[in-house]
Amino acid sequence: MARLTFNTPFMLGFENLERMMDQVTKTGAEGGFPPYNIEQMDSDMLRISLAVAGYDEKDLDVSVEDTQLIIRGRQSSDQEEHHYLYRGIAGRNFQRSFVLAQGMKVKSAFMDKGMLHIDLEKPNPQQTIKKIKITSCEPEKKLIQKKDDHD
């Protein structure tokens, strides 16, 4: 796979984008457990739903670490007391990660009918225009003037 680089002089402040791309690549290698859906609830709200049948709220951990939403599941130790003739329901530890865009916030997490739902709020981008005044003073002189003003 071709690797994207963001070292062009026209993309200022995007140094972290390459690190985020690496995180996404690692996230894809987690496998398919547990299965999940991502649903658009409205224009500024998303819901991630994970199928976690057999897990209790105390077996699950939802956290945000830097720019990643991380969901961890750990099966209770009482599962090992059972003697299964056939075990088709997965009962293993897992970690599922999602890279969040800047400004995204986790609003809530709740269980319902074997599903863990995590609601996310997307930032509402507002276009801002700021006029920058251009002065005829040279930067060195301006710095000296400011220094003299403070003394």
DSSP file with accessible surface (Angstrom, degrees, kcal/mol):
  #  RESIDUE AA STRUCTURE BP1 BP2  ACC     N-H-->O    O-->H-N    N-H-->O    O-->H-N    TCO  KAPPA ALPHA  PHI   PSI    X-CA   Y-CA   Z-CA
    1    1 A M              0   0  218      0, 0.0     2,-0.1     0, 0.0     0, 0.0   0.000 360.0 360.0 360.0 133.7    0.0    0.0    0.0
    2    2 A A        -     0   0   89      1,-0.1     2,-0.5     0, 0.0     0, 0.0  -0.424 360.0-130.3 -68.1 138.3    1.3    3.4   -0.9
    3    3 A R        -     0   0  152     -2,-0.1     2,-0.3     1,-0.0    -1,-0.1  -0.787  14.1-137.1 -95.9 129.2    2.2    5.6    2.1
    4    4 A L        -     0   0  104     -2,-0.5     2,-0.4    14,-0.1    17,-0.1  -0.625  17.6-163.7 -81.9 139.6    0.8    9.1    2.2
    5    5 A T        -     0   0   83     -2,-0.3     3,-0.1     1,-0.0    -2,-0.0  -0.964  14.0-162.0-124.4 145.1    3.1   11.8    3.4
    6    6 A F        +     0   0   40     -2,-0.4     8,-0.2     1,-0.1    11,-0.1  -0.245  53.7 116.5-118.2  42.6    2.1   15.3    4.6
    7    7 A N        +     0   0  137      3,-0.0    -1,-0.1     5,-0.0     5,-0.0   0.011  38.2 127.4-102.4  29.9    5.3   17.1    4.3
    8    8 A T    >   -     0   0   52      1,-0.1     3,-1.4    -3,-0.1    -2,-0.0  -0.609  66.2-127.8 -81.1 145.6    4.2   19.5    1.6
    9    9 A P  T 3  S+     0   0   97      0, 0.0     3,-0.1     0, 0.0    -1,-0.1   0.636 105.3  64.1 -70.8  -8.0    4.7   23.2    2.4
   10   10 A F  T 3  S+     0   0  184      1,-0.2     2,-0.6     2,-0.0    -3,-0.0   0.518  91.0  66.4 -92.5  -5.6    1.1   23.9    1.6
   11   11 A M  S X  S-     0   0   67     -3,-1.4     3,-0.8    -5,-0.1     2,-0.3  -0.740  71.2-177.1-117.2  83.9   -0.3   21.8    4.5
   12   12 A L  T 3   +     0   0  144     -2,-0.6    -5,-0.0     1,-0.2    -2,-0.0  -0.619  64.5  16.0 -86.4 134.3    0.8   23.6    7.6
   13   13 A G  T 3  S+     0   0   57     -2,-0.3     3,-0.3     1,-0.0    -1,-0.2   0.586  88.3 112.0  86.1  10.5   -0.1   22.1   11.0
   14   14 A F    X>  +     0   0   94     -3,-0.8     3,-1.3    -8,-0.2     4,-0.5   0.084  32.1 118.6-103.0  26.1   -0.9   18.6    9.7
   15   15 A E  H >> S+     0   0  139      1,-0.3     4,-0.6     2,-0.2     3,-0.5   0.838  73.1  54.6 -61.8 -32.3    2.1   16.9   11.3
   16   16 A N  H 3> S+     0   0   96     -3,-0.3     4,-2.3     1,-0.2    -1,-0.3   0.647  87.2  81.4 -77.4 -13.5   -0.1   14.6   13.4
   17   17 A L  H <> S+     0   0   51     -3,-1.3     4,-2.2     1,-0.2    -1,-0.2   0.892  89.4  52.0 -62.4 -38.3   -2.0   13.3   10.4
   18   18 A E  H <X S+     0   0   57     -3,-0.5     4,-1.8    -4,-0.5    -1,-0.2   0.918 109.4  50.0 -64.8 -40.9    0.6   10.8    9.5
   19   19 A R  H  X S+     0   0   98     -4,-0.6     4,-2.0     1,-0.2    -2,-0.2   0.919 109.9  51.3 -63.0 -40.3    0.6    9.5   13.1
   20   20 A M  H  X S+     0   0   42     -4,-2.3     4,-2.2     1,-0.2    -1,-0.2   0.887 106.1  54.3 -65.3 -37.0   -3.2    9.2   12.9
   21   21 A M  H  X S+     0   0   75     -4,-2.2     4,-2.0     1,-0.2    -1,-0.2   0.894 107.1  51.4 -63.4 -38.5   -2.9    7.2    9.7
   22   22 A D  H  X S+     0   0   53     -4,-1.8     4,-2.2     2,-0.2    -1,-0.2   0.902 108.4  52.0 -63.0 -40.2   -0.6    4.8   11.4
   23   23 A Q  H  X S+     0   0   31     -4,-2.0     4,-2.4     1,-0.2    -2,-0.2   0.911 108.2  50.9 -62.9 -40.6   -3.2    4.4   14.2
   24   24 A V  H  X S+     0   0   77     -4,-2.2     4,-1.9     2,-0.2    -1,-0.2   0.914 108.5  52.1 -63.7 -41.6   -5.9    3.6   11.7
   25   25 A T  H  X S+     0   0   91     -4,-2.0     4,-0.6     1,-0.2    -1,-0.2   0.928 111.8  45.8 -61.3 -43.7   -3.7    1.0   10.0
   26   26 A K  H >< S+     0   0  155     -4,-2.2     3,-0.9     1,-0.2    -1,-0.2   0.882 108.7  57.0 -66.8 -36.9   -3.1   -0.7   13.4
   27   27 A T  H >< S+     0   0   23     -4,-2.4     3,-1.6     1,-0.2    -1,-0.2   0.890 100.3  58.2 -62.2 -37.3   -6.8   -0.5   14.3
   28   28 A G  H >< S+     0   0   66     -4,-1.9     3,-0.6     1,-0.3    -1,-0.2   0.730  97.0  62.9 -66.1 -20.0   -7.7   -2.4   11.1
   29   29 A A  T << S+     0   0   85     -3,-0.9    -1,-0.3    -4,-0.6    -2,-0.2   0.388  75.1  94.3 -87.3   6.2   -5.6   -5.4   12.2
   30   30 A E  T <  S-     0   0   58     -3,-1.6     3,-0.4     1,-0.2    -1,-0.2   0.623  87.4-127.9 -75.2 -12.3   -7.7   -6.0   15.3
   31   31 A G    <   -     0   0   46     -3,-0.6    -1,-0.2     1,-0.2     0, 0.0  -0.384  34.1 -64.1  91.9-172.8   -9.8   -8.6   13.6
   32   32 A G  S    S+     0   0   65     -2,-0.1    -1,-0.2    -3,-0.1     4,-0.0   0.184  79.3 140.1-103.3  17.1  -13.6   -8.8   13.4
   33   33 A F        +     0   0   35     -3,-0.4    62,-0.3     1,-0.2     3,-0.0  -0.947  65.3  18.8-118.4 135.6  -14.6   -9.2   17.0
   34   34 A P  S    S-     0   0    0      0, 0.0    -1,-0.2     0, 0.0    18,-0.1   0.665  90.4-131.7 -79.4 155.7  -16.9   -7.9   18.2
   35   35 A P        -     0   0   72      0, 0.0    16,-2.4     0, 0.0     2,-0.3  -0.315  32.3-174.0 -65.8 153.4  -18.9   -6.9   15.2
   36   36 A Y  E     -A   50   0A  96     14,-0.2     2,-0.3    -4,-0.0    14,-0.2  -0.963  21.3-146.3-147.2 162.5  -20.1   -3.3   15.2
   37   37 A N  E     -A   49   0A 106     12,-2.4    12,-2.6    -2,-0.3     2,-0.5  -0.947   7.9-151.7-124.0 150.8  -22.3   -0.8   13.4
   38   38 A I  E     -A   48   0A  95     -2,-0.3     2,-0.4    10,-0.2    10,-0.2  -0.995  21.4-171.2-122.9 122.3  -21.7    2.9   13.0
   39   39 A E  E     -A   47   0A  95      8,-3.0     8,-2.6    -2,-0.5     2,-0.8  -0.928  24.9-133.6-120.5 136.8  -24.9    4.9   12.6
   40   40 A Q  E     +A   46   0A 104     -2,-0.4     6,-0.2     6,-0.2     3,-0.1  -0.792  24.3 179.7 -85.7 110.0  -25.6    8.5   11.6
   41   41 A M  E     -     0   0A  71      4,-2.0     2,-0.3    -2,-0.8    -1,-0.2   0.895  64.7 -33.2 -80.8 -43.5  -28.2    9.6   14.2
   42   42 A D  E >  S-A   45   0A  81      3,-1.4     3,-1.2     0, 0.0    -1,-0.3  -0.885  85.7 -64.0-157.7-168.4  -28.4   13.2   12.9
   43   43 A S  T 3  S+     0   0  106      1,-0.3     3,-0.0    -2,-0.3    -2,-0.0   0.764 133.0  24.1 -63.3 -24.8  -26.1   15.8   11.4
   44   44 A D  T 3  S+     0   0   56      1,-0.1    78,-2.2    80,-0.1     2,-0.4   0.163 110.7  77.4-125.9  20.7  -23.9   16.1   14.4
   45   45 A M  E <   -AB  42 121A  43     -3,-1.2    -4,-2.0    76,-0.2    -3,-1.4  -0.993  48.6-177.3-137.4 131.1  -24.4   12.7   16.2
   46   46 A L  E     -AB  40 120A  30     74,-2.7    74,-3.1    -2,-0.4     2,-0.4  -0.894  10.6-154.3-118.0 154.7  -23.0    9.3   15.5
   47   47 A R  E     -AB  39 119A  52     -8,-2.6    -8,-3.0    -2,-0.3     2,-0.5  -0.989   0.6-160.8-131.7 125.5  -23.6    6.0   17.3
   48   48 A I  E     -AB  38 118A   4     70,-2.8    70,-2.8    -2,-0.4     2,-0.5  -0.914  12.6-167.8 -99.4 128.1  -21.3    3.0   17.5
   49   49 A S  E     -AB  37 117A   5    -12,-2.6   -12,-2.4    -2,-0.5     2,-0.4  -0.980   1.8-167.8-120.9 125.1  -23.0   -0.2   18.4
   50   50 A L  E     -AB  36 116A   0     66,-2.7    66,-2.7    -2,-0.5     2,-0.9  -0.930  24.1-127.4-113.0 135.9  -21.0   -3.3   19.4
   51   51 A A  E     + B   0 115A  37    -16,-2.4    64,-0.2    -2,-0.4    63,-0.1  -0.711  40.7 160.9 -80.9 105.3  -22.5   -6.8   19.7
   52   52 A V    >   +     0   0    1     62,-2.2     3,-2.1    -2,-0.9    63,-0.1  -0.244   7.6 168.8-124.2  44.6  -21.3   -7.8   23.2
   53   53 A A  T 3  S+     0   0   60      1,-0.3     3,-0.1    61,-0.2    -2,-0.0  -0.315  70.5  26.3 -59.0 134.6  -23.7  -10.6   24.1
   54   54 A G  T 3  S+     0   0   55      1,-0.3     2,-0.4    37,-0.0    -1,-0.3   0.307  98.8 107.7  93.4  -9.0  -22.5  -12.4   27.2
   55   55 A Y    <   -     0   0   13     -3,-2.1    -1,-0.3    59,-0.1     2,-0.2  -0.832  57.1-148.4-101.9 141.0  -20.6   -9.4   28.5
   56   56 A D    >   -     0   0   73     -2,-0.4     3,-1.5    -3,-0.1     4,-0.5  -0.616  32.4-103.3 -98.2 164.4  -21.8   -7.5   31.5
   57   57 A E  G >  S+     0   0  120      1,-0.3     3,-1.3    -2,-0.2    -1,-0.1   0.882 124.1  55.7 -55.0 -37.5  -21.3   -3.7   32.1
   58   58 A K  G 3  S+     0   0  149      1,-0.3    -1,-0.3     3,-0.0    -3,-0.0   0.709 101.8  57.9 -71.2 -16.4  -18.5   -4.5   34.6
   59   59 A D  G <  S+     0   0   20     -3,-1.5    15,-2.5    14,-0.1     2,-0.3   0.536  99.9  72.8 -86.1  -8.2  -16.7   -6.6   31.9
   60   60 A L  E <   -D   73   0B  25     -3,-1.3     2,-0.4    -4,-0.5    13,-0.2  -0.827  57.1-169.3-114.9 147.5  -16.5   -3.6   29.5
   61   61 A D  E     -D   72   0B  83     11,-2.5    11,-2.9    -2,-0.3     2,-0.5  -0.995   0.9-170.4-136.2 127.9  -14.3   -0.5   29.6
   62   62 A V  E     +D   71   0B  46     -2,-0.4     2,-0.3     9,-0.2     9,-0.2  -0.981  20.9 156.6-118.4 125.5  -14.8    2.5   27.3
   63   63 A S  E     -D   70   0B  29      7,-2.4     7,-3.3    -2,-0.5     2,-0.5  -0.975  37.9-133.4-145.5 159.2  -12.1    5.2   27.3
   64   64 A V  E     -D   69   0B  78     -2,-0.3     2,-0.5     5,-0.2     5,-0.2  -0.979  22.8-176.6-114.2 120.7  -10.7    7.9   25.2
   65   65 A E  E >   -D   68   0B  83      3,-2.8     3,-2.2    -2,-0.5     2,-0.4  -0.970  62.9 -51.1-122.3 112.6   -6.9    7.9   25.0
   66   66 A D  T 3  S-     0   0  144     -2,-0.5    -2,-0.0     1,-0.3     0, 0.0  -0.459 125.6 -18.5  56.8-112.6   -5.4   10.8   23.0
   67   67 A T  T 3  S+     0   0   37     -2,-0.4    33,-3.7    -3,-0.1     2,-0.4   0.176 119.7  94.7-107.8  18.0   -7.4   10.7   19.7
   68   68 A Q  E <   -DE  65  99B  31     -3,-2.2    -3,-2.8    31,-0.2     2,-0.6  -0.925  60.6-148.5-117.8 134.9   -8.6    7.1   20.1
   69   69 A L  E     -DE  64  98B   0     29,-3.2    29,-2.4    -2,-0.4     2,-0.5  -0.876  27.1-166.8 -89.9 123.2  -11.9    5.7   21.4
   70   70 A I  E     -DE  63  97B   3     -7,-3.3    -7,-2.4    -2,-0.6     2,-0.5  -0.968  12.4-169.7-121.9 126.3  -10.9    2.3   22.9
   71   71 A I  E     -DE  62  96B   0     25,-3.0    25,-2.9    -2,-0.5     2,-0.4  -0.969  10.0-173.3-113.7 123.3  -13.4   -0.3   24.0
   72   72 A R  E     -DE  61  95B  76    -11,-2.9   -11,-2.5    -2,-0.5     2,-0.4  -0.948   5.5-166.6-118.4 142.4  -12.1   -3.3   26.0
   73   73 A G  E     -DE  60  94B   4     21,-2.3    21,-2.2    -2,-0.4     2,-0.4  -0.986   5.6-178.3-128.6 136.4  -13.9   -6.4   27.0
   74   74 A R        -     0   0  167    -15,-2.5    19,-0.1    -2,-0.4     2,-0.1  -0.980  25.8-129.4-135.2 119.9  -12.8   -9.0   29.5
   75   75 A Q        -     0   0   25     -2,-0.4   -20,-0.1     1,-0.1    18,-0.1  -0.420  31.9-105.6 -69.0 141.2  -14.9  -12.1   30.2
   76   76 A S    >   -     0   0   25      1,-0.1     3,-1.3    -2,-0.1     4,-0.2  -0.288  23.4-120.7 -63.4 152.8  -15.7  -12.8   33.9
   77   77 A S  G >  S+     0   0   96      1,-0.3     3,-1.5     2,-0.2     4,-0.2   0.715 104.4  76.7 -71.3 -18.0  -13.8  -15.7   35.5
   78   78 A D  G >  S+     0   0   73      1,-0.3     3,-1.3     2,-0.2     4,-0.3   0.706  78.1  75.4 -68.1 -13.8  -17.0  -17.5   36.3
   79   79 A Q  G X  S+     0   0   42     -3,-1.3     3,-1.1     1,-0.3    -1,-0.3   0.811  85.4  63.1 -64.2 -28.0  -17.3  -18.5   32.6
   80   80 A E  G <  S+     0   0  164     -3,-1.5    -1,-0.3     1,-0.2    -2,-0.2   0.620  87.9  70.6 -76.1 -10.6  -14.5  -21.1   33.2
   81   81 A E  G <  S+     0   0  146     -3,-1.3    -1,-0.2    -4,-0.2     2,-0.2   0.683  83.7  89.4 -75.9 -17.6  -16.7  -23.0   35.7
   82   82 A H    <   -     0   0  101     -3,-1.1     2,-0.6    -4,-0.3    -3,-0.0  -0.525  67.5-147.5 -84.0 149.3  -19.0  -24.2   32.8
   83   83 A H        -     0   0  178     -2,-0.2     2,-0.3     3,-0.0     3,-0.1  -0.902  22.5-160.2-116.2  99.2  -18.4  -27.4   30.9
   84   84 A Y        -     0   0  103     -2,-0.6     3,-0.2     1,-0.2    -2,-0.0  -0.576  23.3-165.9 -84.1 137.7  -19.6  -26.7   27.3
   85   85 A L  S    S+     0   0  184      1,-0.4     2,-0.3    -2,-0.3    -1,-0.2   0.776  91.0   5.2 -82.4 -34.3  -20.5  -29.5   24.9
   86   86 A Y        -     0   0  193     -3,-0.1     2,-0.5     0, 0.0    -1,-0.4  -0.969  67.3-164.6-147.6 135.1  -20.4  -26.9   22.2
   87   87 A R        +     0   0  107     -2,-0.3     4,-0.1    -3,-0.2    -3,-0.0  -0.872  25.0 152.0-126.5 100.7  -19.4  -23.2   22.5
   88   88 A G        +     0   0   52     -2,-0.5     2,-0.6     2,-0.1    -1,-0.1   0.536  54.6  85.2-101.3 -12.2  -20.4  -21.1   19.5
   89   89 A I  S    S-     0   0  123      2,-0.0     2,-0.0     1,-0.0   -35,-0.0  -0.841  85.5-121.2 -95.0 121.9  -20.7  -17.8   21.5
   90   90 A A        +     0   0   33     -2,-0.6    -2,-0.1     1,-0.1    -1,-0.0  -0.323  31.5 177.7 -63.0 138.1  -17.4  -16.1   21.7
   91   91 A G        +     0   0   25     -4,-0.1     2,-0.3     2,-0.1    -1,-0.1  -0.434  35.7 120.1-136.8  59.4  -16.2  -15.5   25.2
   92   92 A R        -     0   0  134    -18,-0.1     2,-0.2     1,-0.0    -2,-0.0  -0.801  66.4 -94.9-124.1 165.3  -12.8  -13.9   24.8
   93   93 A N        +     0   0   84     -2,-0.3     2,-0.3   -19,-0.1   -19,-0.2  -0.489  48.7 178.2 -74.2 149.3  -11.1  -10.7   25.7
   94   94 A F  E     -E   73   0B  21    -21,-2.2   -21,-2.3    -2,-0.2     2,-0.3  -0.969  25.7-157.4-148.3 163.0  -11.1   -8.0   23.1
   95   95 A Q  E     -E   72   0B  85     -2,-0.3     2,-0.4   -62,-0.3   -23,-0.2  -0.966  11.6-175.6-142.4 127.3  -10.0   -4.5   22.3
   96   96 A R  E     -E   71   0B  16    -25,-2.9   -25,-3.0    -2,-0.3     2,-0.4  -0.992   9.3-166.9-124.9 129.7  -11.7   -2.4   19.5
   97   97 A S  E     -E   70   0B   4     -2,-0.4     2,-0.4   -27,-0.2   -27,-0.2  -0.921  11.1-171.0-122.5 147.7  -10.3    1.1   18.7
   98   98 A F  E     -E   69   0B  22    -29,-2.4   -29,-3.2    -2,-0.4     2,-0.5  -1.000  23.0-132.2-133.8 130.2  -11.7    4.0   16.6
   99   99 A V  E     -E   68   0B  38     -2,-0.4     2,-0.3   -31,-0.2   -31,-0.2  -0.718  27.1-146.6 -83.0 127.3   -9.6    7.1   15.7
  100  100 A L        -     0   0   12    -33,-3.7     3,-0.1    -2,-0.5     2,-0.1  -0.755  10.7-119.5 -98.5 142.2  -11.6   10.2   16.5
  101  101 A A    >   -     0   0   55     -2,-0.3     3,-2.1     1,-0.1    -1,-0.1  -0.354  49.8 -78.6 -70.2 157.4  -11.5   13.4   14.5
  102  102 A Q  T 3  S+     0   0  185      1,-0.3    -1,-0.1    -2,-0.1     3,-0.1  -0.339 119.3  19.6 -59.5 131.8  -10.4   16.5   16.4
  103  103 A G  T 3  S+     0   0   43      1,-0.3    -1,-0.3    -3,-0.1     2,-0.2   0.285  86.5 136.3  92.4 -11.0  -13.2   17.9   18.5
  104  104 A M    <   -     0   0   33     -3,-2.1     2,-0.4    18,-0.1    -1,-0.3  -0.502  35.9-162.9 -70.9 140.5  -15.3   14.7   18.6
  105  105 A K  E     -C  121   0A 126     16,-2.0    16,-3.1    -2,-0.2     2,-0.6  -0.969  21.6-126.7-128.7 140.7  -16.7   14.0   22.0
  106  106 A V  E     -C  120   0A  51     -2,-0.4    14,-0.2    14,-0.2     3,-0.1  -0.754  27.1-179.8 -81.9 121.0  -18.1   10.8   23.6
  107  107 A K  E     -     0   0A 115     12,-2.8     2,-0.3    -2,-0.6    -1,-0.2   0.841  57.7 -20.1 -91.3 -38.7  -21.5   11.8   25.0
  108  108 A S  E     -C  119   0A  49     11,-1.2    11,-2.4     2,-0.0     2,-0.3  -0.989  44.6-151.2-164.5 162.7  -22.7    8.5   26.5
  109  109 A A  E     +C  118   0A  51     -2,-0.3     2,-0.3     9,-0.2     9,-0.2  -0.983  26.3 163.2-141.2 132.4  -22.3    4.8   26.6
  110  110 A F  E     -C  117   0A  79      7,-2.5     7,-3.3    -2,-0.3     2,-0.4  -0.989  30.7-125.9-150.7 155.5  -25.1    2.4   27.4
  111  111 A M  E     +C  116   0A  46     -2,-0.3     2,-0.3     5,-0.2     5,-0.2  -0.831  28.0 167.7-102.4 142.3  -26.1   -1.3   27.2
  112  112 A D  E >   -C  115   0A  79      3,-2.3     3,-1.3    -2,-0.4    -2,-0.0  -0.855  67.6 -22.4-156.2 116.1  -29.4   -2.5   25.6
  113  113 A K  T 3  S-     0   0  189     -2,-0.3   -60,-0.1     1,-0.3     3,-0.1   0.876 127.7 -43.9  53.7  47.4  -30.3   -6.1   24.6
  114  114 A G  T 3  S+     0   0   28      1,-0.2   -62,-2.2   -62,-0.1     2,-0.4   0.600 116.6 112.6  78.7   9.3  -26.7   -7.3   24.3
  115  115 A M  E <   -BC  51 112A  51     -3,-1.3    -3,-2.3   -64,-0.2     2,-0.6  -0.947  57.4-147.2-117.5 136.5  -25.5   -4.3   22.5
  116  116 A L  E     -BC  50 111A   7    -66,-2.7   -66,-2.7    -2,-0.4     2,-0.5  -0.915  20.0-163.8 -98.8 120.0  -23.1   -1.6   23.7
  117  117 A H  E     -BC  49 110A  23     -7,-3.3    -7,-2.5    -2,-0.6     2,-0.5  -0.919   8.1-172.0-108.7 131.9  -24.0    1.8   22.3
  118  118 A I  E     -BC  48 109A   0    -70,-2.8   -70,-2.8    -2,-0.5     2,-0.5  -0.985  11.1-152.2-125.5 118.2  -21.6    4.7   22.3
  119  119 A D  E     -BC  47 108A  19    -11,-2.4   -12,-2.8    -2,-0.5   -11,-1.2  -0.795  12.4-168.5 -94.7 131.7  -22.9    8.1   21.2
  120  120 A L  E     -BC  46 106A   4    -74,-3.1   -74,-2.7    -2,-0.5     2,-0.5  -0.939  13.4-143.6-120.3 141.4  -20.4   10.6   19.7
  121  121 A E  E     -BC  45 105A  59    -16,-3.1   -16,-2.0    -2,-0.4   -76,-0.2  -0.915  15.3-144.2-106.3 125.3  -20.9   14.2   19.0
  122  122 A K        -     0   0   67    -78,-2.2   -18,-0.1    -2,-0.5   -19,-0.1  -0.639  27.1-106.0 -84.1 144.3  -19.3   15.6   15.9
  123  123 A P        -     0   0   60      0, 0.0    -1,-0.1     0, 0.0   -19,-0.1  -0.386  25.7-126.5 -68.1 147.4  -17.9   19.1   16.0
  124  124 A N        -     0   0  119    -21,-0.1     2,-0.2    -2,-0.1   -80,-0.1  -0.827  25.8-141.8 -95.8  99.1  -19.9   21.7   14.2
  125  125 A P        -     0   0  114      0, 0.0     2,-0.5     0, 0.0    -3,-0.0  -0.427  16.5-164.7 -67.9 127.8  -17.3   23.4   11.9
  126  126 A Q        -     0   0  151     -2,-0.2     2,-0.4     2,-0.0    -2,-0.0  -0.959  19.0-127.0-114.1 129.0  -17.9   27.1   11.7
  127  127 A Q        -     0   0  179     -2,-0.5     2,-0.4     2,-0.0     0, 0.0  -0.590  30.4-171.0 -74.7 126.3  -16.2   29.0    8.9
  128  128 A T        -     0   0  121     -2,-0.4     2,-0.5     2,-0.0    -2,-0.0  -0.958  11.7-162.7-120.8 140.5  -14.3   31.9   10.3
  129  129 A I        -     0   0  138     -2,-0.4     2,-0.5     2,-0.0    -2,-0.0  -0.992   9.0-176.0-121.7 125.0  -12.8   34.7    8.4
  130  130 A K        -     0   0  174     -2,-0.5     2,-0.4     2,-0.0    -2,-0.0  -0.987  17.2-142.8-125.4 121.9  -10.2   36.9   10.1
  131  131 A K        -     0   0  189     -2,-0.5     2,-0.5     1,-0.0    -2,-0.0  -0.685  12.9-148.7 -82.4 134.0   -8.6   39.9    8.5
  132  132 A I        -     0   0  124     -2,-0.4     2,-0.3     2,-0.0    -2,-0.0  -0.925  14.9-130.2-106.1 122.7   -4.9   40.3    9.3
  133  133 A K        -     0   0  182     -2,-0.5     2,-0.5     1,-0.0    -2,-0.0  -0.542  16.3-144.9 -74.6 134.1   -3.7   43.9    9.3
  134  134 A I        -     0   0  157     -2,-0.3     2,-0.3     2,-0.0    -1,-0.0  -0.874  17.2-166.5-101.5 125.0   -0.6   44.6    7.2
  135  135 A T        -     0   0   61     -2,-0.5     0, 0.0     2,-0.2     0, 0.0  -0.765  25.4-137.2-108.8 160.9    1.7   47.2    8.7
  136  136 A S  S    S+     0   0  130     -2,-0.3     2,-0.2     2,-0.1    -1,-0.1   0.507  72.0 107.1 -93.1  -4.1    4.6   48.9    7.0
  137  137 A C  S    S-     0   0   46      1,-0.1    -2,-0.2     2,-0.0     3,-0.0  -0.487  76.2-115.4 -75.9 140.1    6.9   48.5   10.1
  138  138 A E     >  -     0   0  104     -2,-0.2     4,-2.1     1,-0.1     3,-0.3  -0.519  24.5-119.4 -73.3 145.3    9.7   46.0    9.9
  139  139 A P  H  > S+     0   0   89      0, 0.0     4,-2.3     0, 0.0     5,-0.2   0.864 110.9  53.6 -55.9 -38.9    9.4   43.1   12.4
  140  140 A E  H  > S+     0   0  122      1,-0.2     4,-2.0     2,-0.2     5,-0.2   0.927 110.8  46.0 -64.5 -42.9   12.6   43.9   14.2
  141  141 A K  H  > S+     0   0  120     -3,-0.3     4,-2.5     1,-0.2    -1,-0.2   0.889 111.0  52.9 -65.8 -38.3   11.6   47.5   14.8
  142  142 A K  H  X S+     0   0   80     -4,-2.1     4,-2.3     2,-0.2    -2,-0.2   0.913 108.6  49.8 -65.3 -40.3    8.2   46.5   16.0
  143  143 A L  H  X S+     0   0  124     -4,-2.3     4,-2.2     2,-0.2    -1,-0.2   0.916 111.2  49.3 -64.5 -40.5    9.6   44.1   18.5
  144  144 A I  H  X S+     0   0  101     -4,-2.0     4,-2.5     1,-0.2    -2,-0.2   0.929 110.2  51.4 -65.5 -39.8   12.0   46.8   19.8
  145  145 A Q  H  X S+     0   0  109     -4,-2.5     4,-2.2     1,-0.2    -2,-0.2   0.929 110.3  48.3 -62.9 -44.3    9.0   49.2   20.1
  146  146 A K  H  X S+     0   0  117     -4,-2.3     4,-1.5     2,-0.2    -1,-0.2   0.905 111.0  51.0 -63.1 -40.8    7.0   46.7   22.1
  147  147 A K  H  X S+     0   0  148     -4,-2.2     4,-1.0     1,-0.2     3,-0.2   0.930 111.0  48.1 -62.5 -42.9    9.9   46.0   24.4
  148  148 A D  H  < S+     0   0  101     -4,-2.5     3,-0.3     1,-0.2    -2,-0.2   0.880 107.6  56.2 -65.9 -34.9   10.4   49.7   25.0
  149  149 A D  H  < S+     0   0  129     -4,-2.2    -1,-0.2     1,-0.2    -2,-0.2   0.842 107.5  48.6 -65.0 -35.1    6.6   50.1   25.7
  150  150 A H  H  <        0   0  157     -4,-1.5    -1,-0.2    -3,-0.2    -2,-0.2   0.698 360.0 360.0 -79.4 -20.7    6.8   47.5   28.5
  151  151 A D     <        0   0  157     -4,-1.0    -3,-0.1    -3,-0.3    -4,-0.0  -0.021 360.0 360.0 -79.8 360.0    9.8   49.0   30.2
